[in-house]
Amino acid sequence: QVQLVESGGGLVQPGGSLRLSCAASGNIFSFNQMGWYRQAPGKEREFVARVTRNGSTMYANSVKDRFTISRDKGKNTLYLQMNSLKPEDTAVYYCYANDQYGRNSWGQGTQVTVSS
């Protein structure tokens, strides 16, 4: 099973930026896909963004044009660059991976709070 460790969360003012990282065990470019979900208090976990093995990306409408997902092959790390943050982006953000064997793994989550 793939091990995933997120970092980079924190408190930021509206309009600010954060970059989340997800360090993975194994070669992330061999995985079927990796991505991010988030869960706000009292709400269900929702899709944020994903990238497939061939580099195809997809974003939730709520974050399109503000968030960017990317991968670093040398570091086996997935990133989520978040710009123009809004209070409604406040949530615990979870990294996931679907590896080359079709197995799903999740990270422990990192808190993002957008508040003045």
N, C-alpha and C positions, 0 to 999 in steps of 0.2 A: 504494500500500500504506500502511496505517495505521502510524504510528510510535508505540510505546508505551514509556514510561520509568517504571519502578517506583522507589519509595523508601519509607523508613519501617521497614525491617527493623532487627534488632539483637538484643542479648542482654537477656533479661528473666527474672525469677525465676518459678517456678511460681505460678500464681494472678494474675499480672500481666496487663497489657494492652499492646497495640500497635495502631497504625493504619497500614495499608499504603495507599499512594497509587499510582495509575497514571495518569500524564498522557498524553493521547492527542492526536494530530493529527486534526483534523476534528471534526465535530459528533457526539458520542457518542450523542446521543438519536436519531440517524438509523440507528445500527447495529442489526443484527438482535439481537445480544446481546453482552455482555461478561461476563468472569468471572475466576475465579482457579483455578489448579491448584497443586499442590505436589509436591515430590519429595524424599523423605528418602534419606539415604545407603543404597545397596544395594537401594532399592525403586523400583518403577515410579511414574511420575507419576500422581497421582490428582486427581480432581475435588474442589473445595472448595465453590465457590458460583458462581452466575451470575444475571444480571438481563437480562431481555429488553427489547426496545424499548418495550413497553407497561408496563414496570415489574414484571412478574412475576418473583419470585425463587425460587431453589431452592438447597438446601444439602445437603451430605453429612451423613449421620446423625451422624458423628463430631464435627461442629462445630455442629450445630443447637442453637439456644438460647444459644450462646456467641459466634458470629461474626455480623456483620451487614454485608451488602453494600449500597452506596449509590452514587449518582452526583451530581455537581455540574455542572449545565448551564453555568454561567458560566465555570467553570474547565476544562470538558471533561476532568474527572478522575473516575476510579472509585476507590472506597475499599473497604477491608475492615477493619472494626473487630473486633479480636480480644480477647475478654475471657476471664478464667478460664483462662489458658493452661496447658497441660500439657507435660511433657517430650516426649510423643509428637507434639506439634505442631511440633517442630523439623524444619525442611525449608527448601529453597529454594522461594519462592513466585513463581509466574509469572502475570502478567496476560495475558489474551488478548482479542481482539476478532474478531467475525465481522461485517464491515461490511455496508452496504446492498447491495453487489454480491455478497455471499456469500464474500468473500475472508477468509482467516484470517491474523491477525498475532499475534505473541508478543513480550512484553518480554524483557529480558535476565535477569530474576530478581533477587530480593532475599532474603538469608539471614535466617531467623528462628531463633534459638536460645533454648530455654527450659531453664534450668538454674540450680540454686542454687550 
